[in-house]
């Protein structure tokens, strides 16, 4: 099955030449999401807890555009501007997943585009 680029009306404007989602062979790949507030186009407050909630809500909205949900996520990668924020991000993250959370990697990126504090990319399956 060739790659497709499904419509994601909930996505904010792209910050570069990339698609918010691509799909092939039943796998859906979401680009790294940051804490843009879709209603305003503004950045969530400079607070890692607020940005993490916003990122995960944005992921949920994009998955919803594709007929998927959090339970369909197989793997996430969490990029942090400061690895010291890991405990806060972890606590917020845990509220979005049930008993069988996806596989996950988390790392300090040093700096994220736009000065965001957290970015999360996702692989999901149909």
C-alpha positions as CSV (number, residue, x, y, z in Angstrom):
1,X,0.0,0.0,0.0
2,X,1.5,3.3,-1.0
3,X,1.9,6.2,1.5
4,X,-1.1,8.5,1.8
5,X,-1.4,11.9,3.5
6,X,-4.8,12.0,5.1
7,X,-6.6,15.2,5.8
8,X,-6.2,16.6,9.3
9,X,-8.5,19.6,9.7
10,X,-7.6,19.9,13.4
11,X,-3.9,20.5,12.7
12,X,-2.5,24.0,13.1
13,X,-0.5,25.5,10.3
14,X,2.8,23.6,9.6
15,X,6.0,25.2,10.7
16,X,7.9,23.7,7.8
17,X,7.6,21.4,4.8
18,X,6.0,18.4,6.4
19,X,2.7,16.6,6.7
20,X,1.0,16.3,10.1
21,X,0.1,12.7,9.3
22,X,1.1,10.0,6.9
23,X,-0.3,6.5,6.6
24,X,0.8,3.2,5.0
25,X,-0.1,-0.4,5.6
26,X,-2.5,0.4,8.5
27,X,0.1,2.5,10.4
28,X,-0.4,6.1,11.0
29,X,2.5,8.4,11.8
30,X,1.9,11.8,13.4
31,X,4.6,14.4,13.2
32,X,5.9,15.8,16.5
33,X,3.1,17.9,18.0
34,X,3.8,21.0,20.2
35,X,1.5,23.0,22.4
36,X,-0.3,25.3,19.9
37,X,-3.8,26.2,21.0
38,X,-5.9,25.5,17.9
39,X,-8.6,28.0,18.7
40,X,-6.1,30.9,18.8
41,X,-3.0,29.7,17.0
42,X,-1.1,30.9,20.1
43,X,1.4,28.8,22.2
44,X,0.1,27.3,25.4
45,X,1.6,29.0,28.5
46,X,5.3,28.5,29.2
47,X,4.6,25.8,31.7
48,X,5.5,22.2,30.9
49,X,2.3,20.9,32.5
50,X,0.0,23.1,30.4
51,X,2.0,22.5,27.2
52,X,1.9,18.7,27.8
53,X,-1.9,18.7,28.2
54,X,-2.2,20.9,25.0
55,X,0.1,18.6,23.0
56,X,-1.9,15.5,24.1
57,X,-5.2,17.2,23.3
58,X,-3.8,18.2,19.9
59,X,-2.8,14.5,19.3
60,X,-6.2,13.4,20.3
61,X,-7.9,15.8,17.9
62,X,-5.7,14.7,15.0
63,X,-6.3,11.1,15.8
64,X,-10.0,11.9,15.9
65,X,-9.8,13.4,12.4
66,X,-8.5,10.0,11.3
67,X,-11.1,7.9,13.2
68,X,-8.6,6.8,15.8
69,X,-8.0,7.5,19.5
70,X,-5.4,7.2,22.2
71,X,-6.0,3.4,22.5
72,X,-4.7,3.1,18.9
73,X,-1.3,4.5,19.7
74,X,1.5,2.0,19.5
75,X,4.5,4.2,20.2
76,X,5.3,7.7,21.2
77,X,8.5,9.7,21.4
78,X,8.6,12.5,23.9
79,X,11.1,15.3,23.3
80,X,11.8,17.6,26.2
81,X,13.7,20.9,26.3
82,X,14.7,20.0,29.8
83,X,14.9,16.4,31.0
84,X,14.2,17.7,34.5
85,X,10.6,18.2,33.4
86,X,10.2,14.4,32.9
87,X,8.3,13.8,36.2
88,X,5.7,16.4,35.4
89,X,5.3,15.3,31.8
90,X,5.1,11.7,32.9
91,X,2.3,12.5,35.4
92,X,0.3,14.4,32.7
93,X,1.0,11.7,30.1
94,X,-0.3,9.0,32.4
95,X,-3.8,10.6,32.5
96,X,-4.3,10.1,28.8
97,X,-3.6,6.4,28.6
98,X,-5.3,3.4,30.3
99,X,-3.8,0.2,31.7
100,X,-2.0,-0.6,28.4
101,X,-0.1,2.5,27.5
102,X,1.9,2.6,24.3
103,X,5.7,2.0,24.1
104,X,7.5,5.2,24.7
105,X,10.9,6.9,24.5
106,X,11.7,10.2,26.2
107,X,14.8,12.3,25.7
108,X,16.1,15.8,26.2
109,X,16.3,17.6,22.8
110,X,18.1,20.6,24.1
111,X,15.9,23.1,22.2
112,X,12.6,22.6,20.5
113,X,11.2,24.7,17.6
114,X,9.4,27.9,18.7
115,X,10.8,27.6,22.2
116,X,8.3,24.9,23.2
117,X,9.0,22.8,26.3
118,X,7.7,19.5,25.0
119,X,7.0,17.8,21.7
120,X,5.5,14.3,21.1
121,X,5.4,12.2,18.0
122,X,3.1,9.2,17.6
123,X,2.8,6.0,15.7
124,X,-0.7,4.5,15.7
125,X,-2.4,1.6,14.0
126,X,-5.8,1.1,12.5
